Every structure is written in C-alpha cells, then in structure tokens.
Amino acid sequence: MLTTAQQKVKQELEELRHNALIHQSSEPDLPHKKKSNKKWFFTITIILVIIVACSLLLKSYWI
C-alpha cells in the first residue's frame, strides 16, 4: 500500500513521462539562421542582376 504522498509522486511521474513522450515526437522550433542567410544572399543577388540588366538595356537604348 502506498501512502497519499507516494501516490501523488507516482502520478506526477507518470504525467511527466507522458509529457516527455509527447514532446519527443514534436520537433523543436529552432531559428534557422543559415536558411535566412541564404535567403538574403539570393535576394541581394537578384537585385544586383536586375540593376545590371537595366543598366545594359539603358546603355544600348541611349547609344
């Protein structure tokens, strides 16, 4: 026979184990710094390409 305090501790341990199983299956929300850097690099590259293309078009237009 378990005492009331022991029963309470046992119940809390079971709840903690249950919560641990739930949290293990879900993926943590971590910031993805590398993906963000890639996004900025891609954006800046596209902007530079557009500027160069526009300048070449204007140059050929004015000549």
Secondary structure, DSSP 8 states (H G I E B T S, - for coil): ---HHHHHHHHHHHHHHHHHHHHHHS------HHHHHHHHHHHHHHHHHHHHHHHHHHHHHH-
